[in-house]
Amino acid sequence: MTLPRLSRLFALLLLAGCAQASPLAPGMKAVEEIRGKKFTSEVRNVSIDRTDLAKHLREQMAKSVPYSLDDWGTILRSLQLVDIPSSEIMPKMISLYEAQVLAFYDPHSHTYYSIKQMPKLPEAAAQLADPKLLEETVMVHELTHALQDQYFKLGPREKELMRDTDASLAWHSVLEGEAVLVMVAHMLKKAGVELDEALKDEALVGMVTNAASAEQMIDPSTPRYFAEMLKFPYLEGLKFVVAAYKRGGWKEFDAVHASPPRSTREVLHPEEYFARTRAHEPFDNAKPAGNVISVEHLGEFHWRFLVGADSARGWVNDRVAVWRDGRVEARTKWESPARATAFADAYSAFLKKRGVTANVARDGVNVVATYVAK
């Protein structure tokens, strides 16, 4: 149920930019110098017309979810993540990406796609845009994904995590956070500033990882869930990789890629990931009886979105089944009875406010909620 891989392009909007077709060699060289790794082969480059973008977007989205795009919309509505009718979900998503996608790298075909025409930028973005510089940063960001793909085989890993929303979002946060950090390092280098020196300035780090600047790049009519899913891998992912970089520089990323965060909790709390003090509980995605569309693993990110950060604190595991007739069963586990109670109370209040009649029961550290979505 994770948002399609194309959401990673949102990082580029933090720079309010636009991309045009260009040779990849300068970008490849810049990425190699920053990351200290050489590309093992050339990166295939395909230029497409913006009028063909919607078709490509739909194809990319279809690769990113383990069910039909129509079912994806049903799941989002059943879990109370979006309010818009199912019929409007895909048009909204396509429209959002058509207005914002600048370029993208597809790890399944190992192809960098550049788009010939510039998108229509928001007024604030258009005023800030320096097309030449932004073309450069777009290339550096997306070619970082190409380098990741050549060393860490992104396509197979993406397919492996397709049915685990939480783990997939955590993993994509590493990919996007790293690509943003490489992009930032490139921009700093052009200004004569070393990344290590910049990261010593906490105020600068806070400015770079601040969500406020991202808000003005999103159409206010965008469903809040889509906006938050777009931002998370870049903003929280960047915070995570900054913590990794401070531990051991770019070499630390090899260890992170070898054993990436297994949940959005570990992305949100990097100290837990690096200490490895909390035992990870595996996700069981076996479907129960009946016409089940999906069994989801939502993680701390999604529960934060639904009930707030404080009520989602102490998340340990979950398993959420969605039936085609609208039935939902959410089984969650928490660190303590107190954290379970806080979540149960908040989730009950949330569902009631949504007009959903639910049965929410707590047993020790476990909370089970069942309801039928309208």
C-alpha positions, 0 to 999 in steps of 0.5 A: 500500500506504499506510495509508488516509487515515483514519490522519491522525486519529491526531493527535487521540489525542495529546490523548486526546480525543473529538468531538461534532457542532458548528457549524463556524464557530468552528473555521473562524475559528480556522484562518483566524486562525492560517493567515492564509488565508480559507476560499473557501467553506463546509465541508459538515458531515455528522453520522453515528451511531457505529453507521454508522462501520464502513461509512464507514471501509471506504468511506474505506479503499477510496478510499485504495488502488489495489487491493482491500482483500483484496489490500492484506492479501496485500501487507502479509503478503508484505512481512513487514509484518504477521503476522496472517492476511489475514482478520484485517487488515480487521477489525483495522483497522476495530476500531482506527478505530472505537475511535479515529476522532473526526471526519474530513474527506473531500477527495473529497466536501469534507465534514467528518464529525462523529460523534454518540457519543463513542468508548470511550476508554482509561482513561489517555485518559479521565482526561485528556479535557476534552470541550469543549476536545477537541471544539474541537481536533478541529474545528481539526485537521480544518478545517485539512485543509478549508482545505488542500483548498480551496487545494491540491486534496487529492483529485486529488493523493491519487489521483495519488500512490495508486500511490506509497506512499513519496511519498504517505506523505511528502505526507500527513506535510505535511498532518498535520504542518501540521494538528497545528501549527495545532491546537497553535498554537490551544491555545497561543493560548487559554493566552496563548502565541504559537507563535513563543515556544513553538518557541524552547523546545526542551524543549517542542518535544521534548515535543510531538513525542515518540512516547512520549505516543502509545504509551499511546493505542494498543491493545497488540494493534494490529499494530506496522506499523499503529501506526507508520504511524499515528504517522509522519505526525503525529510525523515530519510535525510535526517536518518542518513545525516546521522549515519554520515556523522558516524562514519562518512560515506563508508557508513552507507555500505553498512546501512545498505547491507542491513537497512532499517526494517521499519519507519520506527528505525528511520524516525529514531536513528539511535535505535537503529544504530544501537540495535537494542530493540528486537525486530518482530517479523511481519506476517502477511499471510491472508486470513479467510475470505475475500481479502484485498491485502494484509498491510504493515503500517508501522509508526509512520502510518499510525502517527499520521492517523492518531498523532506522534505521541499516541503512536509512540512505542509501536512494536508491530502490526498486521492490518487486514482489509477485505473487499467488503470494507471489513478491516481488522487491525492488530497492533503491539506496543511496548507497554500496557500504558502505550497500548492504552494510549493508542487504543484511546486515540484510535477509538476517538479517531475512528469515532470522529470519522463516523466509523463504528469500531470495536477496539479492545486492549489485552496487555500490550496488544490492541485489536480494532475491527470495523467496516469502512463506509 
